[in-house]
Every structure is written in structure tokens, then in C-alpha cells.
Amino acid sequence: MSGRDKPQRRRNKPGEGGLLREDVLVAGFEILQQEGAITAVTLRAVAARVGITAPSLYAHFRDVTHLHSELRNRAFEQLIEACDAAAAGIADPILDLFARAERIVTWGVEFPGRHRLMFTRIDNASDAAGYRSFDALVATIRRCVRASGSASTDPAEDGAYLLAALNGLVMTRTTMTGFPWPDLGQAVREITSRIVRIPDVPPPSADG
């Protein structure tokens, strides 16, 4: 498409600057999903997808590192929301933990570019959203301990081990696609129960 044919974005009305910021983040995620590489998410590429000039982005993102940082924060927030949705209505803390753990893996497999971004070091970027995601996992493990469903003596440490294992599942499932991996739900249950020390694993529900 030539510059003459490039679609132009409607200029925002006063007070609508947040709409442009949201459009930019959506465009960044689209590029990340298509290309799979963080380096593909440049200010020029994002601006072209949104239909604006690159300098227009500077009112919202001071540079590409700032954009990557905001995308990473948003990705962690999306993962937190996805885990909360997966565990909604589940009263049993063990089943709650299994649901969250499995969603961490399935979300990462569904959005491999975002998953890589989430665990990429970005200089001077805040890790607050990442810690909120981790804290939610640890809080679930603590509920399992209080309900006497887990023998964990250090939920934070076991949560770190579990997070590492679940992200390992994401990476192996997205890179070794031809390997005869065991059922994902069963794998998550086995790994989670061993790390968090759950002696009596509830059977899977009829709907998986």
C-alpha cells in the first residue's frame, strides 16, 4: 500500500486521547501476535497500523521501550483477568488453583508473543503488574493450605517453583508442537499437586 493509499485515522476530539492510546496498545498486540517477535513492535509499525504518523505517539509513549513496558503491563493484567474468569464460581481452593494454573498455560500457548514479552527484561520498566499476577497465585496456594488441602510450608517459594514449571509448559508446548505431550489438564494437575504438595487430588470434572 502506498503512502497515498494509507488509511488515515480520524483525529480525536478533545478529551479522547485515551482512545488513541488504547488503539496503539491493541495494534502492538496484533503485531506481536502476527510476528511473534518483540522487535517487530516498533513505533513506526504501530503507527502505520493505527493510521497515524509515528510522531503522534510521543504524546503517549516517550519511546519504544516505554511502549513495550506498557504492553507488558497490559499483558499481565489480561492474564490476571483470564485466571479470575477461569476460577469464577469455584469454591474448592484446590480446584481453584488447578483452574488458574491451567489458564496460565493455555493463555500463554494462545498468546505466545505476549508470553515472551512478559518475561523479557525491559530496562527501567515497572514489574508491579507481574508481581500482582504472582501474588494472586500465591494467595490461592495459601487458601489451599488453610483448607488443609496443601502441605506447603512456604506458599511464596512453592508459588515461584510452580510459576517456573507452568511457564516451562508454555514454552515446550509452543516450540515442540510435534511431541506427544500428555493431556494438558492432567499435566497441570500433576505438576501443581507435586510442587504445592497436594496429597489428595480431586478427580477432574466431567467437562474437563
C-alpha positions as CSV (number, residue, x, y, z in Angstrom):
1,M,0.0,0.0,0.0
2,S,1.4,3.4,-0.9
3,G,1.6,6.4,1.4
4,R,-1.2,7.9,-0.7
5,D,-3.5,4.9,-0.1
6,K,-2.6,4.6,3.6
7,P,-5.8,4.9,5.7
8,Q,-5.9,7.9,7.9
9,R,-7.2,7.7,11.4
10,R,-9.9,10.2,12.4
11,R,-8.5,12.9,14.6
12,N,-9.5,12.6,18.2
13,K,-11.8,15.2,19.8
14,P,-10.6,17.0,22.9
15,G,-10.5,14.5,25.8
16,E,-10.3,11.4,23.5
17,G,-6.6,10.9,23.8
18,G,-7.1,7.7,25.8
19,L,-8.8,6.2,22.7
20,L,-5.6,6.6,20.7
21,R,-3.5,5.1,23.5
22,E,-5.9,2.1,23.5
23,D,-5.7,1.8,19.7
24,V,-1.9,1.8,19.9
25,L,-1.8,-1.0,22.5
26,V,-4.2,-3.1,20.5
27,A,-2.1,-2.6,17.4
28,G,1.0,-3.5,19.3
29,F,-0.6,-6.8,20.5
30,E,-1.7,-7.5,16.9
31,I,1.8,-7.1,15.6
32,L,3.2,-9.2,18.4
33,Q,0.7,-12.0,17.7
34,Q,1.4,-12.0,14.0
35,E,5.2,-11.6,14.0
36,G,6.0,-13.3,17.3
37,A,8.9,-11.1,17.9
38,I,9.1,-8.1,20.3
39,T,11.5,-6.3,17.9
40,A,8.7,-6.2,15.3
41,V,6.7,-3.9,17.6
42,T,8.2,-0.5,16.6
43,L,6.7,2.9,16.8
44,R,6.7,3.1,13.0
45,A,4.9,-0.3,12.6
46,V,2.3,0.5,15.3
47,A,1.7,4.0,13.9
48,A,1.2,2.6,10.4
49,R,-1.3,0.0,11.7
50,V,-3.3,2.6,13.6
51,G,-3.2,5.0,10.7
52,I,-1.3,7.9,12.2
53,T,2.3,9.3,12.0
54,A,4.9,8.0,14.3
55,P,5.5,11.4,16.0
56,S,1.8,11.3,17.1
57,L,2.7,8.6,19.5
58,Y,5.1,10.7,21.6
59,A,2.2,12.3,23.4
60,H,1.5,8.9,24.9
61,F,4.8,6.9,24.7
62,R,8.1,8.6,25.1
63,D,9.9,5.8,23.1
64,V,9.6,2.2,22.0
65,T,10.8,0.9,25.4
66,H,8.0,2.7,27.1
67,L,5.6,1.2,24.6
68,H,6.9,-2.3,25.3
69,S,6.7,-1.7,29.0
70,E,3.1,-0.7,28.8
71,L,2.3,-3.7,26.6
72,R,3.9,-6.0,29.1
73,N,1.9,-4.4,32.0
74,R,-1.3,-4.8,30.0
75,A,-0.5,-8.5,29.2
76,F,-0.1,-9.3,32.9
77,E,-3.4,-7.6,33.6
78,Q,-5.1,-9.6,30.9
79,L,-3.6,-12.8,32.4
80,I,-4.9,-11.9,35.8
81,E,-8.4,-11.3,34.4
82,A,-8.2,-14.6,32.4
83,C,-7.3,-16.5,35.6
84,D,-10.0,-14.9,37.6
85,A,-12.6,-15.8,34.9
86,A,-11.3,-19.4,34.8
87,A,-11.8,-19.8,38.6
88,A,-15.0,-17.9,38.8
89,G,-17.6,-19.8,40.9
90,I,-15.2,-22.5,42.1
91,A,-15.5,-22.8,45.8
92,D,-12.9,-25.6,46.4
93,P,-9.5,-23.9,46.7
94,I,-7.7,-26.9,45.2
95,L,-9.9,-26.8,42.1
96,D,-9.5,-23.0,42.0
97,L,-5.7,-23.4,42.0
98,F,-5.9,-26.0,39.2
99,A,-8.1,-23.8,37.1
100,R,-5.8,-20.8,37.5
101,A,-2.7,-22.9,36.8
102,E,-4.2,-24.4,33.7
103,R,-5.3,-21.0,32.4
104,I,-1.8,-19.6,32.9
105,V,-0.6,-22.3,30.4
106,T,-3.4,-22.1,27.9
107,W,-3.2,-18.3,27.8
108,G,0.5,-18.5,27.2
109,V,0.0,-21.0,24.4
110,E,-2.8,-18.9,22.9
111,F,-0.7,-15.7,23.0
112,P,3.0,-16.8,22.7
113,G,4.2,-13.3,21.7
114,R,2.7,-11.8,24.8
115,H,4.1,-14.6,26.9
116,R,7.6,-13.9,25.7
117,L,7.1,-10.2,26.2
118,M,6.0,-10.8,29.8
119,F,9.3,-12.5,30.7
120,T,11.6,-10.2,28.8
121,R,13.7,-7.8,30.7
122,I,12.9,-4.2,29.9
123,D,15.2,-1.5,31.4
124,N,13.5,0.9,33.8
125,A,10.2,-0.8,33.4
126,S,7.9,-1.5,36.4
127,D,7.4,-5.1,37.5
128,A,4.3,-4.2,39.5
129,A,1.8,-6.0,37.2
130,G,3.9,-9.1,37.1
131,Y,4.1,-9.2,40.9
132,R,0.3,-8.8,41.1
133,S,-0.1,-11.8,38.9
134,F,2.3,-13.8,41.1
135,D,0.7,-12.7,44.3
136,A,-2.7,-13.9,43.1
137,L,-1.2,-17.4,42.5
138,V,0.4,-17.4,46.0
139,A,-2.8,-16.2,47.6
140,T,-4.6,-19.2,46.0
141,I,-1.9,-21.6,47.4
142,R,-2.4,-20.1,50.9
143,R,-6.1,-20.7,50.7
144,C,-5.3,-24.4,49.9
145,V,-3.1,-24.6,52.9
146,R,-5.8,-23.0,55.2
147,A,-8.3,-25.6,53.9
148,S,-5.8,-28.3,54.7
149,G,-5.6,-29.3,51.1
150,S,-1.9,-28.5,50.7
151,A,1.1,-29.3,52.9
152,S,3.1,-26.3,51.6
153,T,5.1,-24.7,54.3
154,D,6.2,-21.7,52.1
155,P,3.5,-20.7,49.6
156,A,5.6,-17.9,48.1
157,E,8.5,-20.2,47.4
158,D,6.3,-23.0,46.1
159,G,4.5,-20.4,44.0
160,A,7.8,-19.4,42.4
161,Y,8.5,-23.1,41.6
162,L,5.0,-23.5,40.2
163,L,5.2,-20.4,38.1
164,A,8.6,-21.6,36.6
165,A,7.1,-25.0,35.8
166,L,3.9,-23.7,34.2
167,N,5.9,-21.3,32.0
168,G,8.1,-24.2,31.1
169,L,5.0,-26.0,29.9
170,V,4.1,-23.0,27.8
171,M,7.5,-22.9,26.1
172,T,7.7,-26.6,25.4
173,R,4.1,-26.7,24.1
174,T,4.7,-23.8,21.7
175,T,8.1,-24.9,20.4
176,M,7.9,-28.7,20.4
177,T,4.5,-29.0,18.8
178,G,5.0,-32.4,17.3
179,F,6.0,-34.1,20.6
180,P,3.4,-36.5,22.1
181,W,2.7,-34.4,25.2
182,P,0.3,-35.8,27.8
183,D,-3.1,-34.2,28.2
184,L,-2.6,-30.6,29.2
185,G,-5.1,-30.6,32.1
186,Q,-3.6,-33.7,33.6
187,A,-0.1,-32.4,33.2
188,V,-1.0,-29.2,35.0
189,R,-2.7,-31.2,37.8
190,E,0.3,-33.5,38.3
191,I,2.9,-30.7,38.3
192,T,0.8,-28.4,40.6
193,S,0.0,-31.2,43.1
194,R,3.6,-32.2,43.4
195,I,5.0,-28.7,43.8
196,V,2.3,-27.4,46.1
197,R,2.2,-30.8,47.9
198,I,-1.5,-31.7,47.5
199,P,-1.8,-35.3,48.7
200,D,-5.4,-35.9,47.6
201,V,-6.0,-34.6,44.1
202,P,-9.8,-34.2,43.3
203,P,-10.8,-36.1,40.2
204,P,-11.3,-33.9,37.0
205,S,-14.8,-32.8,36.4
206,A,-16.9,-34.2,33.6
207,D,-16.4,-31.2,31.4
208,G,-12.6,-31.3,31.9
